[in-house]
Every structure is written in C-alpha cells, then in structure tokens.
C-alpha cells in the first residue's frame, strides 16, 4: 500500500476550537460530524474520524453539547485561551514506519540553516549521523544526501569543514533568496529522480516550499522544524521532528572513530547566487569574498529592493484609487 493509499483510509483526528469557529446560528449541531465526514469523502478520505471540540463550554448551550455528544463528538472544557489548545497538538506529525516502497530508497535532505542553525557548542560532524540514525529507527536504510543552505559568509569555517567531512554539500544563499533556491534545487532533483524516493525539508517554511508541489507529485516527505507549528500543516508527512531534539538524540559515541585532525572534504561547495561550485573549502571561501560574487550579491539585493519598492508603489496607488472612487460614488449619491 502506498503512502497516499494509507492516508486515504487512515485515521483522521479533528481538533475543533469552538471559540474561533462556533456552531453557526440556525445550524443543527447534529450535522457537524456528517458535514465534516462528507467533506473528507469528497476528497477520497474514508478512514475513521475522531472529533474533539474545545471551548469554554459554560458558554455553550446545553442542547448544542447534547447534540454534539450524540454524534460521537468529544467535548473538552478549557479556558478561552489559545495556549490551552497546544497540548492537543503535541502529537501532530506522527512518525510512521517505512513502507517497502521507500525502505531502501534514496533520501535527499534540504537544510535551511537560517531557520535551523547548528546549536552553540554542537559538533557539526554529528548532523549526518543524527539524521541517518532517526531514519534507521523508522526502517529507512537508503543512501542519504544532504545539502546545507545558508549565508556561509557567516558560517564558521570549522562548521563548513566538519559538514563537508561527513559528505554534506554546502550551498550559499542569502536570506532573501534561500527559499527560492531550495525550491529550484528541489525541482531539479525531482526531474532527475524516476524511482520512489524520500525528501526531507529542514525549515520552518515547508508549506510555502512544497504544498503546491505535493498536490501534483507523489513523494515521501520528512520535515524538521525549529518549533512546532501553531496549526496543523496542510502537507502530508511520514515523519516530523523538532530540530534540536533530533540532534540531541544522537549518541556521542558516534565520534569515537573520528580523528581530531582536519578531515579532507568530501562534500561539494555551491554558490547559489553565482551558480558556481568548488571542491575545496578555501577556494569556496575565496569566491564568496571575490569582487565577482559581491557584485552579483549586490545586484540581487538591488533587484529585490526595487521589486519591493515597485509593489509598495502600486499598493499605495490602488489604495488611493479606491479612496478617490469612493468619494466620487458618494458625490453621485448626494447628487441623486
């Protein structure tokens, strides 16, 4: 059974904030469950549905509570504060064991180091074994490739050396363009992959990166983030982790066989602004400080600044036009 097939027949849990989304006036509360289930079935989901309604139920009429309860909707009494709902989301993103289709398939990782940096005092050589260890716990044993995106003019050389020594590719991209560069790289990778594969995004912005893509292309997805999302994601994941917890889970003994001396780089170094690559760290660092690179980075910054200024101009123009149109319409009404 594929991941999509399992999802369509799997369990569906619904957390309902009745303060934000109350039962509308005139709507029979008996219809809440069948309405939700009907929406799922239209999309092809037929698994069992559990619904929990959260709210200050002292303010909810008794007949509504009875109607909801009679259809199997669980009612939870909480204070009308959003923090009370956090405990209900703690198990979002359950990690599923690998299916035969993906157990030995390739895994590619795109890592946004702006959102999920290397923690202070952490040995960067542990990043790869941390990820691979988490994958193996779920039954994934396929080859893993990792690309670390970030502003590497700000990344300590020792981290770049450590990452590369474990076969992690390093890709330079500034904050303003990192999402688009990761997405471009992801699309290029998908064009080359013809067999089942798993992709992992280490970033807080996974939805804007791949939500639309996942609707068109079938793939297995892992996700790691710096903090748990406030709302449940619209993307379908097979496993999710908190970044710091994922790294902390690695046993320190994995470095016993690591030499304390500098290890030769095995990962590549890419500049995603100039679209060049280097095999040696020193040449990569030299490129990032070169006139050619600094000129290209300046051009990208200027283009983004002009584009932002242009959007702001048209936004102000549209607001101004709307006000003038409203004044004109009011004048016409007065004349009538």
Residue pairs with C-beta under 8 A, 6 or more apart in sequence:
1 99
2 99
2 101
2 218
3 99
3 101
3 102
3 218
3 220
3 236
3 238
4 218
4 236
6 96
6 99
7 45
7 236
8 44
8 45
8 46
8 47
9 45
9 46
9 47
10 47
11 47
11 48
11 49
11 50
12 40
12 45
12 47
12 48
12 49
12 50
13 49
13 50
13 52
14 36
14 49
14 50
14 51
14 52
15 52
15 54
15 85
15 88
15 89
15 232
16 51
16 52
16 53
16 54
16 73
17 54
17 55
17 82
17 85
18 53
18 54
18 55
18 60
19 54
19 55
19 56
19 80
22 55
23 29
23 32
23 64
28 67
29 63
29 64
29 67
29 68
30 67
30 70
30 71
32 51
32 68
32 71
32 73
33 49
33 51
33 71
33 72
33 73
34 71
36 49
36 51
37 49
40 46
40 49
50 74
51 72
51 73
51 74
52 73
52 74
52 75
52 76
52 88
53 68
53 73
53 74
53 75
53 76
54 76
54 78
54 84
54 85
54 88
55 76
55 77
55 78
55 80
56 77
56 78
56 79
56 80
57 65
57 75
57 76
57 77
58 77
65 75
68 75
69 75
76 88
78 84
78 85
89 228
89 230
89 232
90 228
92 228
92 229
92 232
92 233
92 240
93 223
93 233
93 237
93 239
93 240
94 240
95 138
95 238
95 239
95 240
95 241
96 138
96 238
96 239
97 138
97 139
98 138
98 139
98 140
98 238
101 196
102 140
102 142
102 196
102 197
102 198
102 220
102 238
103 139
103 140
103 141
103 142
104 141
104 142
105 140
105 142
105 195
105 196
105 197
105 198
105 220
106 142
106 143
106 144
106 145
106 193
106 195
106 197
106 198
107 135
107 140
107 142
107 143
107 144
107 145
107 197
107 198
107 199
107 200
107 222
108 144
108 145
108 146
108 147
108 189
108 197
108 198
108 199
108 200
109 131
109 144
109 145
109 146
109 147
109 199
109 200
109 201
109 202
109 222
110 147
110 149
110 182
110 185
110 186
110 199
110 200
110 201
110 202
110 203
111 146
111 147
111 148
111 149
111 202
111 203
112 149
112 150
112 178
112 179
112 182
112 201
112 202
112 203
112 204
112 205
113 148
113 149
113 150
113 155
114 150
114 151
114 175
114 178
115 202
115 203
115 204
115 205
115 225
115 226
116 202
116 203
116 204
116 224
116 225
116 226
116 243
117 150
118 124
118 127
118 159
119 244
119 247
122 247
123 162
123 255
124 158
124 159
124 162
124 163
125 162
125 163
125 165
125 166
125 255
125 258
126 247
126 250
126 254
126 255
127 146
127 163
127 166
127 168
127 247
128 144
128 146
128 166
128 167
128 168
129 166
129 250
129 254
130 246
130 247
130 249
130 250
131 144
131 146
131 200
131 246
132 144
133 249
133 250
133 251
133 254
134 239
134 241
134 246
134 249
135 141
135 144
135 222
138 238
138 239
140 198
142 198
145 167
145 169
146 167
146 168
146 169
147 168
147 169
147 170
147 171
147 185
147 270
148 163
148 168
148 169
148 170
148 171
149 171
149 172
149 173
149 178
149 181
149 182
149 272
150 171
150 172
150 173
150 178
151 172
151 173
151 174
151 175
152 160
152 170
152 172
152 284
152 288
153 172
153 288
153 289
155 170
157 281
157 285
160 170
160 269
160 281
160 284
160 285
161 262
161 263
161 265
161 281
163 170
163 267
164 170
164 265
164 266
164 267
164 269
164 281
165 262
165 263
165 264
165 265
165 266
165 267
166 266
166 267
167 266
167 267
168 267
169 267
169 268
169 269
169 270
170 267
170 268
170 269
170 270
170 284
171 181
171 185
171 270
171 271
171 272
172 269
172 270
172 271
172 272
172 273
172 284
172 288
173 181
173 182
173 272
173 273
174 273
174 297
174 300
174 301
176 300
176 301
176 304
177 272
177 273
177 300
177 304
179 205
179 208
179 209
181 272
182 201
182 203
182 209
183 209
183 210
185 272
186 199
186 209
186 210
186 213
187 213
189 199
190 213
190 217
190 219
196 219
196 220
197 219
197 220
198 219
198 220
198 221
198 222
198 238
199 210
199 219
199 220
199 221
199 222
200 221
200 222
200 223
200 224
201 209
201 210
201 221
201 222
201 223
201 224
202 223
202 224
202 225
202 243
203 209
203 225
204 225
204 226
204 227
206 223
206 225
206 233
206 235
207 233
207 234
207 235
210 221
210 235
211 234
211 235
214 221
214 235
214 236
220 238
221 235
221 236
221 237
221 238
222 237
222 238
222 239
222 240
222 241
223 233
223 235
223 237
223 239
223 240
223 241
224 240
224 241
224 242
224 243
224 246
225 240
225 241
225 242
225 243
226 242
226 243
226 244
227 242
228 242
265 279
265 280
265 281
268 277
268 278
268 279
269 277
269 278
269 279
269 280
269 281
269 283
269 284
270 276
270 277
271 277
271 278
271 284
271 287
271 288
271 293
273 293
273 296
273 297
273 300
274 287
274 292
274 293
274 296
276 287
278 284
278 287
287 293
